[in-house]
Protein backbone atom coordinates (compact mmCIF):
# COMPACT_ATOMS: atom_id res chain seq x y z
CA UNK A 1 0.00 0.00 0.00
CA UNK A 2 1.16 3.52 -0.66
CA UNK A 3 2.54 4.90 2.59
CA UNK A 4 1.15 8.42 2.18
CA UNK A 5 -2.38 7.00 2.14
CA UNK A 6 -2.13 4.58 5.08
CA UNK A 7 -3.49 7.01 7.69
CA UNK A 8 -6.29 7.93 5.32
CA UNK A 9 -7.36 4.29 4.98
CA UNK A 10 -7.32 3.60 8.69
CA UNK A 11 -9.46 6.68 9.23
CA UNK A 12 -11.92 5.59 6.49
CA UNK A 13 -12.34 2.11 7.97
CA UNK A 14 -12.83 3.17 11.62
CA UNK A 15 -16.00 1.51 12.87
CA UNK A 16 -16.57 -0.31 9.56
CA UNK A 17 -18.28 -3.71 9.66
CA UNK A 18 -16.04 -6.76 9.52
CA UNK A 19 -16.22 -10.10 7.79
CA UNK A 20 -14.47 -13.26 8.94
CA UNK A 21 -13.10 -15.81 6.50
CA UNK A 22 -11.83 -19.30 7.22
CA UNK A 23 -8.60 -20.54 5.65
CA UNK A 24 -9.46 -20.92 1.95
CA UNK A 25 -12.51 -18.65 2.23
CA UNK A 26 -13.37 -16.56 -0.82
CA UNK A 27 -13.61 -12.79 -0.43
CA UNK A 28 -14.47 -12.23 -4.10
CA UNK A 29 -14.10 -13.92 -7.49
CA UNK A 30 -12.71 -12.70 -10.78
CA UNK A 31 -15.38 -10.85 -12.78
CA UNK A 32 -17.46 -10.09 -9.68
CA UNK A 33 -18.52 -6.44 -9.71
CA UNK A 34 -16.41 -4.21 -7.48
CA UNK A 35 -18.84 -3.03 -4.82
CA UNK A 36 -16.66 -3.05 -1.69
CA UNK A 37 -13.27 -1.93 -0.45
CA UNK A 38 -11.55 -4.29 1.98
CA UNK A 39 -8.89 -3.70 4.64
CA UNK A 40 -7.23 -6.76 6.18
CA UNK A 41 -7.44 -6.56 9.97
CA UNK A 42 -6.01 -10.01 10.77
CA UNK A 43 -4.69 -12.77 8.57
CA UNK A 44 -3.75 -12.71 4.90
CA UNK A 45 -5.59 -12.57 1.60
CA UNK A 46 -4.03 -13.80 -1.65
CA UNK A 47 -5.00 -12.31 -4.97
CA UNK A 48 -4.93 -15.19 -7.47
CA UNK A 49 -5.64 -15.58 -11.12
CA UNK A 50 -6.45 -19.08 -12.38
CA UNK A 51 -4.62 -20.00 -15.59
CA UNK A 52 -5.97 -22.06 -18.46
CA UNK A 53 -3.60 -24.94 -17.65
CA UNK A 54 -5.13 -25.24 -14.17
CA UNK A 55 -2.30 -23.42 -12.38
CA UNK A 56 -2.66 -20.33 -10.24
CA UNK A 57 -0.83 -17.04 -10.62
CA UNK A 58 -0.58 -15.29 -7.23
CA UNK A 59 -0.55 -11.56 -7.91
CA UNK A 60 -0.27 -10.27 -4.35
CA UNK A 61 -0.72 -11.19 -0.70
CA UNK A 62 -2.37 -8.53 1.44
CA UNK A 63 -1.44 -8.72 5.12
CA UNK A 64 -2.95 -7.03 8.17
CA UNK A 65 -3.16 -3.28 7.64
CA UNK A 66 -3.25 -3.52 3.84
CA UNK A 67 -6.02 -2.91 1.36
CA UNK A 68 -7.10 -5.82 -0.81
CA UNK A 69 -6.91 -5.15 -4.56
CA UNK A 70 -6.66 -1.39 -4.12
CA UNK A 71 -6.49 -0.80 -7.89
CA UNK A 72 -9.95 -2.38 -8.15
CA UNK A 73 -11.42 0.74 -6.57
CA UNK A 74 -10.97 2.26 -10.03
CA UNK A 75 -12.39 -0.72 -11.97
CA UNK A 76 -15.85 -2.17 -12.56
CA UNK A 77 -14.94 -5.85 -12.04
CA UNK A 78 -12.23 -7.74 -10.17
CA UNK A 79 -9.42 -9.17 -12.29
CA UNK A 80 -8.58 -12.01 -9.90
CA UNK A 81 -9.89 -14.09 -7.00
CA UNK A 82 -9.26 -13.07 -3.37
CA UNK A 83 -8.75 -16.06 -1.08
CA UNK A 84 -7.91 -16.12 2.66
CA UNK A 85 -4.62 -17.95 3.40
CA UNK A 86 -5.37 -18.25 7.10
CA UNK A 87 -8.38 -17.40 9.25
CA UNK A 88 -8.79 -13.75 8.28
CA UNK A 89 -10.82 -10.71 9.30
CA UNK A 90 -11.42 -7.84 6.89
CA UNK A 91 -13.20 -4.54 7.32
CA UNK A 92 -15.43 -3.55 4.45
CA UNK A 93 -16.88 -0.33 3.12
CA UNK A 94 -18.94 0.31 0.03
CA UNK A 95 -16.72 1.31 -2.90
CA UNK A 96 -18.92 4.34 -3.56
CA UNK A 97 -18.38 5.57 0.00
CA UNK A 98 -14.60 5.20 -0.23
CA UNK A 99 -14.48 6.99 -3.60
CA UNK A 100 -16.71 9.74 -2.28
CA UNK A 101 -14.45 10.13 0.74
CA UNK A 102 -11.46 10.37 -1.59
CA UNK A 103 -13.17 12.97 -3.77
CA UNK A 104 -14.15 15.05 -0.75
CA UNK A 105 -10.68 14.99 0.79
CA UNK A 106 -9.05 18.27 1.64
CA UNK A 107 -7.51 20.06 -1.33
CA UNK A 108 -4.03 19.30 0.01
CA UNK A 109 -4.85 15.58 -0.16
CA UNK A 110 -6.13 15.60 -3.76
CA UNK A 111 -2.65 15.38 -5.27
CA UNK A 112 -1.89 12.40 -3.04
CA UNK A 113 -5.17 10.76 -4.06
CA UNK A 114 -4.44 11.15 -7.78
CA UNK A 115 -0.98 9.74 -7.14
CA UNK A 116 -2.59 6.85 -5.27
CA UNK A 117 -4.87 5.99 -8.18
CA UNK A 118 -2.02 6.06 -10.70
CA UNK A 119 0.34 4.15 -8.42
CA UNK A 120 -2.29 1.54 -7.52
CA UNK A 121 -2.74 0.72 -11.19
CA UNK A 122 1.02 0.56 -11.76
CA UNK A 123 1.41 -1.61 -8.68
CA UNK A 124 -1.18 -4.05 -10.01
CA UNK A 125 0.78 -4.39 -13.27
CA UNK A 126 4.07 -4.77 -11.42
CA UNK A 127 2.72 -7.50 -9.15
CA UNK A 128 1.43 -9.38 -12.17
CA UNK A 129 4.77 -9.06 -13.96
CA UNK A 130 6.73 -10.28 -10.95
CA UNK A 131 4.54 -13.33 -10.57
CA UNK A 132 4.83 -14.17 -14.26
CA UNK A 133 8.60 -13.80 -14.06
CA UNK A 134 8.65 -16.26 -11.15
CA UNK A 135 7.35 -19.01 -13.42
CA UNK A 136 10.23 -21.29 -14.45
CA UNK A 137 9.44 -22.17 -18.04
CA UNK A 138 9.34 -19.74 -20.94
CA UNK A 139 6.19 -21.53 -22.13
CA UNK A 140 4.46 -20.90 -18.78
CA UNK A 141 5.47 -17.25 -18.76
CA UNK A 142 4.23 -16.78 -22.30
CA UNK A 143 0.94 -18.58 -21.56
CA UNK A 144 0.32 -16.35 -18.54
CA UNK A 145 1.14 -13.20 -20.51
CA UNK A 146 -1.09 -14.15 -23.43
CA UNK A 147 -3.95 -15.06 -21.13
CA UNK A 148 -3.81 -11.64 -19.51
CA UNK A 149 -2.84 -9.39 -22.43
CA UNK A 150 -3.33 -11.29 -25.75
CA UNK A 151 -0.73 -11.36 -28.54
CA UNK A 152 1.03 -8.08 -29.33
CA UNK A 153 0.77 -6.13 -32.55
CA UNK A 154 3.34 -6.77 -35.26
CA UNK A 155 6.84 -6.07 -33.98
CA UNK A 156 5.76 -6.29 -30.33
CA UNK A 157 7.27 -9.66 -29.43
CA UNK A 158 10.56 -8.07 -28.31
CA UNK A 159 8.59 -6.08 -25.74
CA UNK A 160 6.83 -9.27 -24.61
CA UNK A 161 10.21 -11.00 -24.16
CA UNK A 162 11.40 -8.13 -21.98
CA UNK A 163 8.14 -8.00 -20.04
CA UNK A 164 8.20 -11.71 -19.16
CA UNK A 165 11.93 -11.65 -18.39
CA UNK A 166 13.35 -13.82 -21.16
CA UNK A 167 15.70 -13.13 -24.02
CA UNK A 168 14.17 -12.51 -27.45
CA UNK A 169 15.85 -15.66 -28.87
CA UNK A 170 14.31 -17.77 -26.07
CA UNK A 171 10.88 -16.33 -26.80
CA UNK A 172 11.28 -16.83 -30.55
CA UNK A 173 12.25 -20.48 -29.99
CA UNK A 174 9.07 -20.97 -27.95
CA UNK A 175 6.96 -19.27 -30.62
CA UNK A 176 8.58 -21.47 -33.30
CA UNK A 177 7.75 -24.60 -31.27
CA UNK A 178 4.14 -23.48 -31.02
CA UNK A 179 3.92 -22.77 -34.74
CA UNK A 180 5.42 -26.17 -35.55
CA UNK A 181 2.96 -27.90 -33.21
CA UNK A 182 -0.04 -26.04 -34.61
CA UNK A 183 0.97 -26.89 -38.20
CA UNK A 184 1.08 -30.63 -37.46
C-alpha positions as CSV (number, residue, x, y, z in Angstrom):
1,X,0.0,0.0,0.0
2,X,1.2,3.5,-0.7
3,X,2.5,4.9,2.6
4,X,1.1,8.4,2.2
5,X,-2.4,7.0,2.1
6,X,-2.1,4.6,5.1
7,X,-3.5,7.0,7.7
8,X,-6.3,7.9,5.3
9,X,-7.4,4.3,5.0
10,X,-7.3,3.6,8.7
11,X,-9.5,6.7,9.2
12,X,-11.9,5.6,6.5
13,X,-12.3,2.1,8.0
14,X,-12.8,3.2,11.6
15,X,-16.0,1.5,12.9
16,X,-16.6,-0.3,9.6
17,X,-18.3,-3.7,9.7
18,X,-16.0,-6.8,9.5
19,X,-16.2,-10.1,7.8
20,X,-14.5,-13.3,8.9
21,X,-13.1,-15.8,6.5
22,X,-11.8,-19.3,7.2
23,X,-8.6,-20.5,5.7
24,X,-9.5,-20.9,2.0
25,X,-12.5,-18.7,2.2
26,X,-13.4,-16.6,-0.8
27,X,-13.6,-12.8,-0.4
28,X,-14.5,-12.2,-4.1
29,X,-14.1,-13.9,-7.5
30,X,-12.7,-12.7,-10.8
31,X,-15.4,-10.9,-12.8
32,X,-17.5,-10.1,-9.7
33,X,-18.5,-6.4,-9.7
34,X,-16.4,-4.2,-7.5
35,X,-18.8,-3.0,-4.8
36,X,-16.7,-3.1,-1.7
37,X,-13.3,-1.9,-0.5
38,X,-11.5,-4.3,2.0
39,X,-8.9,-3.7,4.6
40,X,-7.2,-6.8,6.2
41,X,-7.4,-6.6,10.0
42,X,-6.0,-10.0,10.8
43,X,-4.7,-12.8,8.6
44,X,-3.8,-12.7,4.9
45,X,-5.6,-12.6,1.6
46,X,-4.0,-13.8,-1.7
47,X,-5.0,-12.3,-5.0
48,X,-4.9,-15.2,-7.5
49,X,-5.6,-15.6,-11.1
50,X,-6.4,-19.1,-12.4
51,X,-4.6,-20.0,-15.6
52,X,-6.0,-22.1,-18.5
53,X,-3.6,-24.9,-17.7
54,X,-5.1,-25.2,-14.2
55,X,-2.3,-23.4,-12.4
56,X,-2.7,-20.3,-10.2
57,X,-0.8,-17.0,-10.6
58,X,-0.6,-15.3,-7.2
59,X,-0.6,-11.6,-7.9
60,X,-0.3,-10.3,-4.3
61,X,-0.7,-11.2,-0.7
62,X,-2.4,-8.5,1.4
63,X,-1.4,-8.7,5.1
64,X,-2.9,-7.0,8.2
65,X,-3.2,-3.3,7.6
66,X,-3.2,-3.5,3.8
67,X,-6.0,-2.9,1.4
68,X,-7.1,-5.8,-0.8
69,X,-6.9,-5.1,-4.6
70,X,-6.7,-1.4,-4.1
71,X,-6.5,-0.8,-7.9
72,X,-9.9,-2.4,-8.2
73,X,-11.4,0.7,-6.6
74,X,-11.0,2.3,-10.0
75,X,-12.4,-0.7,-12.0
76,X,-15.8,-2.2,-12.6
77,X,-14.9,-5.9,-12.0
78,X,-12.2,-7.7,-10.2
79,X,-9.4,-9.2,-12.3
80,X,-8.6,-12.0,-9.9
81,X,-9.9,-14.1,-7.0
82,X,-9.3,-13.1,-3.4
83,X,-8.7,-16.1,-1.1
84,X,-7.9,-16.1,2.7
85,X,-4.6,-17.9,3.4
86,X,-5.4,-18.2,7.1
87,X,-8.4,-17.4,9.3
88,X,-8.8,-13.7,8.3
89,X,-10.8,-10.7,9.3
90,X,-11.4,-7.8,6.9
91,X,-13.2,-4.5,7.3
92,X,-15.4,-3.5,4.5
93,X,-16.9,-0.3,3.1
94,X,-18.9,0.3,0.0
95,X,-16.7,1.3,-2.9
96,X,-18.9,4.3,-3.6
97,X,-18.4,5.6,0.0
98,X,-14.6,5.2,-0.2
99,X,-14.5,7.0,-3.6
100,X,-16.7,9.7,-2.3
101,X,-14.5,10.1,0.7
102,X,-11.5,10.4,-1.6
103,X,-13.2,13.0,-3.8
104,X,-14.1,15.1,-0.8
105,X,-10.7,15.0,0.8
106,X,-9.0,18.3,1.6
107,X,-7.5,20.1,-1.3
108,X,-4.0,19.3,0.0
109,X,-4.9,15.6,-0.2
110,X,-6.1,15.6,-3.8
111,X,-2.7,15.4,-5.3
112,X,-1.9,12.4,-3.0
113,X,-5.2,10.8,-4.1
114,X,-4.4,11.2,-7.8
115,X,-1.0,9.7,-7.1
116,X,-2.6,6.9,-5.3
117,X,-4.9,6.0,-8.2
118,X,-2.0,6.1,-10.7
119,X,0.3,4.2,-8.4
120,X,-2.3,1.5,-7.5
121,X,-2.7,0.7,-11.2
122,X,1.0,0.6,-11.8
123,X,1.4,-1.6,-8.7
124,X,-1.2,-4.0,-10.0
125,X,0.8,-4.4,-13.3
126,X,4.1,-4.8,-11.4
127,X,2.7,-7.5,-9.1
128,X,1.4,-9.4,-12.2
129,X,4.8,-9.1,-14.0
130,X,6.7,-10.3,-10.9
131,X,4.5,-13.3,-10.6
132,X,4.8,-14.2,-14.3
133,X,8.6,-13.8,-14.1
134,X,8.7,-16.3,-11.1
135,X,7.4,-19.0,-13.4
136,X,10.2,-21.3,-14.4
137,X,9.4,-22.2,-18.0
138,X,9.3,-19.7,-20.9
139,X,6.2,-21.5,-22.1
140,X,4.5,-20.9,-18.8
141,X,5.5,-17.2,-18.8
142,X,4.2,-16.8,-22.3
143,X,0.9,-18.6,-21.6
144,X,0.3,-16.3,-18.5
145,X,1.1,-13.2,-20.5
146,X,-1.1,-14.2,-23.4
147,X,-3.9,-15.1,-21.1
148,X,-3.8,-11.6,-19.5
149,X,-2.8,-9.4,-22.4
150,X,-3.3,-11.3,-25.8
151,X,-0.7,-11.4,-28.5
152,X,1.0,-8.1,-29.3
153,X,0.8,-6.1,-32.5
154,X,3.3,-6.8,-35.3
155,X,6.8,-6.1,-34.0
156,X,5.8,-6.3,-30.3
157,X,7.3,-9.7,-29.4
158,X,10.6,-8.1,-28.3
159,X,8.6,-6.1,-25.7
160,X,6.8,-9.3,-24.6
161,X,10.2,-11.0,-24.2
162,X,11.4,-8.1,-22.0
163,X,8.1,-8.0,-20.0
164,X,8.2,-11.7,-19.2
165,X,11.9,-11.6,-18.4
166,X,13.4,-13.8,-21.2
167,X,15.7,-13.1,-24.0
168,X,14.2,-12.5,-27.4
169,X,15.9,-15.7,-28.9
170,X,14.3,-17.8,-26.1
171,X,10.9,-16.3,-26.8
172,X,11.3,-16.8,-30.6
173,X,12.3,-20.5,-30.0
174,X,9.1,-21.0,-28.0
175,X,7.0,-19.3,-30.6
176,X,8.6,-21.5,-33.3
177,X,7.7,-24.6,-31.3
178,X,4.1,-23.5,-31.0
179,X,3.9,-22.8,-34.7
180,X,5.4,-26.2,-35.5
181,X,3.0,-27.9,-33.2
182,X,0.0,-26.0,-34.6
183,X,1.0,-26.9,-38.2
184,X,1.1,-30.6,-37.5
